[in-house]
Amino acid sequence: NSEDYYPAASKRMGETGTPVVRVCVGPNGKLEGEPTVETSSGSARLDEAAVKLAKAGRYTAGSADGQPNSQCFAFRIKFELKG
């Protein structure tokens, strides 16, 4: 949930954004290396929060021919103010 990682300073300043984070997941379902920001939100704070969220995520290994394998993919994390 991106709300759990939304930086307090960004909320106070009204910063919103949607960074794109790239992760690589190994055959064991664990991250291989650090998540990276593929497309910035325009805010270093929000980008950093997105990487923290990606690190905390749970992932399922990809598979090829029924065998688990490593797979990389990117996804958006939306930080928006409610209300």
Contact map, one row per residue, 1 for C-alpha under 8 A:
11111000000000000000000000000000000000000000000000001000000000000000000000000000000
11111100000000000000000000000000000000000000000001001000000000000000000000001110000
11111100000000000000000000000000000000000000000000000000000000000000000000000010000
11111100000000000000000000000000000000000000000000000000000000000000000000000000000
11111110000000000000000000000000000000000000000011011000000000000000000000000000000
01111111011000000000000000000000000000000000010010000000000000000000000000000010000
00001111111000000000000000000000000000000000110010000000000000000000000000000000000
00000111111100000000000000000000000000000000000000000000000000000000000000000000000
00000011111110000000000000000000000000000000000000000000000000000000000000000000000
00000111111111110000000000000000000000000000110000000000000000000000000000000000000
00000111111111110000000000000000000000000000000000000000000000000000000000000000100
00000001111111100000000000000000000000000000000000000000000000000000000000000000000
00000000111111100000000000000000000000000000000000000000000000000000000000000000000
00000000011111110000000000000000000000000000000000000000000000000000000000000000100
00000000011111111000000000000000000000000010000000000000000000000000000000000001000
00000000011001111100000000000000000000001000010000000000000000000000000000000111100
00000000000000111110000000000000000000001110010000000000000000000000000000000111000
00000000000000011111000000000000000000011000000000000000000000000000000000011110000
00000000000000001111100000000000000011111000011001000000000000000000000000011100000
00000000000000000111110000000000000011111000000000000000000000000000000001111000000
00000000000000000011111000000000001111100000000001100100000000000000000001111000000
00000000000000000001111100000000001111000000000000000000000000000000000111100000000
00000000000000000000111110000011111100000000000000000100000000000000000111000000000
00000000000000000000011111000011101000000000000000000000000000000000011110000000000
00000000000000000000001111111111000000000000000000000000001111000000011100000000000
00000000000000000000000111111111000000000000000000000000000011000000111000000000000
00000000000000000000000011111100000000000000000000000000000011100001110000000000000
00000000000000000000000011111100000000000000000000000000000110000001000000000000000
00000000000000000000000011111110000000000000000000000000011110000000000000000000000
00000000000000000000000011111111000000000000000000000000011010000000000000000000000
00000000000000000000001111001111111000000000000000000010001000000000000000000000000
00000000000000000000001111000111110000000000000000000000000000000000000000000000000
00000000000000000000001100000011111000000000000000000000000000000000000000000000000
00000000000000000000001000000011111100000000000000000010000000000000000000000000000
00000000000000000000111100000010111110000000000000100110000000000000000000000000000
00000000000000000000111000000000011111000000000000100000000000000000000000000000000
00000000000000000011110000000000001111110000001000100000000000000000000000000000000
00000000000000000011110000000000000111110000000000000000000000000000000001000000000
00000000000000000011100000000000000011111000000000000000000000000000000000000000000
00000000000000000111000000000000000011111111001000000000000000000000000000000000000
00000000000000011111000000000000000000111111011000000000000000000000000000000000000
00000000000000001000000000000000000000011111001000000000000000000000000000000000000
00000000000000101000000000000000000000011111111000000000000000000000000000000000000
00000000000000000000000000000000000000011111111100000000000000000000000000000000000
00000010010000000000000000000000000000000011111110000000000000000000000000000000000
00000110010000011010000000000000000000001011111111000000000000000000000000000010000
00000000000000000010000000000000000010011111111111100000000000000000000000000000000
00000000000000000000000000000000000000000001111111110000000000000000000000000000000
00001110000000000000000000000000000000000000111111111000000000000000000000000000000
01001000000000000010100000000000000000000000011111111100000000000000000000001000000
00000000000000000000100000000000001110000000001111111110000000000000000000000000000
00001000000000000000000000000000000000000000000111111111000000000000000000000000000
11001000000000000000000000000000000000000000000011111111100000000000000000000000000
00000000000000000000101000000000001000000000000001111111100000000000000000000000000
00000000000000000000000000000010011000000000000000111111100000000000000000000000000
00000000000000000000000000000000000000000000000000011111110000000000000000000000000
00000000000000000000000000000000000000000000000000001111111000000000000000000000000
00000000000000000000000000001100000000000000000000000001111100000000000000000000000
00000000000000000000000010001110000000000000000000000000111110000000000000000000000
00000000000000000000000010011000000000000000000000000000011111000000000000000000000
00000000000000000000000011111100000000000000000000000000001111100001111000000000000
00000000000000000000000011100000000000000000000000000000000111110001111000000000000
00000000000000000000000000100000000000000000000000000000000011111111110000000000000
00000000000000000000000000000000000000000000000000000000000001111111100000000000000
00000000000000000000000000000000000000000000000000000000000000111110000000000000000
00000000000000000000000000000000000000000000000000000000000000111111000000000000000
00000000000000000000000000000000000000000000000000000000000000111111100000000000000
00000000000000000000000000110000000000000000000000000000000011110111110000000000000
00000000000000000000000001100000000000000000000000000000000011110011111000000000000
00000000000000000000000111100000000000000000000000000000000011100001111100000000000
00000000000000000000000111000000000000000000000000000000000011000000111110000000000
00000000000000000000011110000000000000000000000000000000000000000000011111000000000
00000000000000000000011100000000000000000000000000000000000000000000001111100000000
00000000000000000001111000000000000001000000000000000000000000000000000111110000000
00000000000000000001110000000000000000000000000000000000000000000000000011111000000
00000000000000000111100000000000000000000000000000000000000000000000000001111100000
01000000000000000111100000000000000000000000000001000000000000000000000000111110000
01000000000000011110000000000000000000000000000000000000000000000000000000011111000
01100100000000011100000000000000000000000000010000000000000000000000000000001111100
00000000000000111000000000000000000000000000000000000000000000000000000000000111110
00000000001001010000000000000000000000000000000000000000000000000000000000000011111
00000000000000000000000000000000000000000000000000000000000000000000000000000001111
00000000000000000000000000000000000000000000000000000000000000000000000000000000111
